[in-house]
C-alpha cells in the first residue's frame, strides 16, 4: 500500500488501485478507533475516490463519533 501511495505523486494512472489503498487505510484507522486518522485519509481520498465510497465511510465515522 505504501508503494501505491508514493506512486500517486509520480504516476496516477491506476486511480482505482490508489483509491482502494487510501480508503482501506481510512477503514483501518476507523477499525482501530482512530476517527481523526480515518477522517484524514478520507480527506486524501476525496481527490481520487468516488463520492459514494467516501460517503459510506464518512457516515460510519459519524455514527462512531456520536457514541
ZIDAPE-V490135 format. One record per helix or strand. SS is the DSSP state (h for helix, s for strand). FROM is the first residue (numbers start at 0). LEN is the number of residues. Records with the same first field share a line. If there is no record, write none. Layout:
# ZIDAPE-V490135
SS=FROM-LEN  FROM-LEN
This chain:
# ZIDAPE-V490135
h=1-9  14-17  34-11  50-16
